[in-house]
Amino acid sequence: MPDKIAVTRSSMPAYEEYCEEIKEMWDSRWLTNMGTKHKKFQNELEEFLGVEAIDLFTNGHMALELSLQALNITGEVITTPFTFASTTHAIVRNRLEPVFCDISPVDFTIDVSQIESLITEKTCAIVPVHVYGNVCNVEEISRIAQKHHLRVIYDAAHAFGVTYRGKGIGSYGDVSCFSFHASKVFHSIEGGAASFHDPELGLDLYRLKNFGIRGPEVVDGVGANAKMNEFCAAMGICNLRHIREEIAKRKVVVERYRSHLEGVAGIRLNPVQEGVETNYAYFPVVFEAEQFGADRDEVFMNLEEHGIMARKYFYPLTSLFDCFRGKYVAARTPVAAHIAGSVLTLPLYAELSLEDVDRICEIVLQCRK
Ligand SMILES: *Cc1c(COP(=O)(O)O)cnc(C)c1O
């Protein structure tokens, strides 16, 4: 039997390249707390992402959770349940009430036509997700936010390096949060960043990630500890050197998948969005069981039997997690519920061979009855 194929595989710089990058830390003994690697990584990212300013965090989740805290949001937050646990948990852990909006059946991001009907006098913010790197309708979200005086905090964990109309995706909204987890297109082992415009907000974020410390003898906020260490920053610096090749290789894999699966009855692929330079983060496939002749779970199990790990991503909806039992109903977001029950992301990483892609597609297509 051929080797197992994981759903993703972390990209790595050459071993020597990483060693070279961390060498000076052995001499300086400066391992964390915003050292030279942290500063360098931050500067390089601002440039690469095309944003005014960013701050670095231990992970994407803390960037999101602390951004909501820094903006002093209270009350209700409009968001979607078709996302990773982090988005909803960041809201709830700030003692905010998530109000779940349905998603677009085409690009899986928040259905902007439904946002206004969910706004109440308690609504303070919108937390949309750029799902699979697909860009939300940023113009409409911005119009609604301005009209109703709402903050917009994007979960951009999937959207590293994505541009819309030539602008970095992190330049939209009040804040955009990126994840550099090992499983993402771009990683720093663990890590994350928040991009923002307002320098005052930047100061608040900086303090919140460092215990609320303002100065050596002044602590005027109740902060957390969410600093990125120097080893993670060094990994990020190395990976950033190769990110364009990584994305180009992913593109070749995605095109191979498309050549097999495009136009197959009962299969829907990720849309190509106008004006968007994508990062090929994921390869989601929606299986409409009736037309395709097999449902998502059958395809998933079939692939598993052949040693191929696809992922039910996202499933279940965050609104249906056990920790929220009885609080929310899937019927309020029927599109999200349907997609969560019929989507599978297929293996995708830069080194995935085209022969493996051919084999994966063959197995998928053989599931049809
Ligand atoms: C990965 C991810 C996060 C959290 O990022 P971490 O760096 O793992 O904390 C948040 N939201 C979404 C949509 C993600 O995929």
The ligand as a Tripos MOL2 file, in Angstrom:
@<TRIPOS>MOLECULE
LIG
   15    15     1     0     0
SMALL
NO_CHARGES

@<TRIPOS>ATOM
      1 C1         -6.2010   28.3450   12.6550 C.3       1 LIG1
      2 C2         -7.3800   29.2150   12.8430 C.ar      1 LIG1
      3 C3         -7.5000   30.0870   13.9450 C.ar      1 LIG1
      4 C4         -6.5810   30.0680   15.1480 C.3       1 LIG1
      5 O1         -5.2680   30.1750   14.8890 O.3       1 LIG1
      6 P1         -4.1660   29.5810   15.8980 P.3       1 LIG1
      7 O2         -2.9180   30.2130   15.4020 O.co2     1 LIG1
      8 O3         -4.1800   28.1030   15.7470 O.co2     1 LIG1
      9 O4         -4.5210   30.0170   17.2590 O.co2     1 LIG1
     10 C5         -8.5710   30.9580   13.9850 C.ar      1 LIG1
     11 N1         -9.5070   30.9530   13.0300 N.ar      1 LIG1
     12 C6         -9.4580   30.1250   11.9800 C.ar      1 LIG1
     13 C7        -10.5260   30.1990   10.9330 C.3       1 LIG1
     14 C8         -8.4070   29.2200   11.8610 C.ar      1 LIG1
     15 O5         -8.3780   28.3670   10.8260 O.3       1 LIG1
@<TRIPOS>BOND
     1     1     2 1
     2     2     3 ar
     3     2    14 ar
     4     3     4 1
     5     3    10 ar
     6     4     5 1
     7     5     6 1
     8     6     7 2
     9     6     8 1
    10     6     9 1
    11    10    11 ar
    12    11    12 ar
    13    12    13 1
    14    12    14 ar
    15    14    15 1
@<TRIPOS>SUBSTRUCTURE
     1 LIG1         1 GROUP 0 **** ****
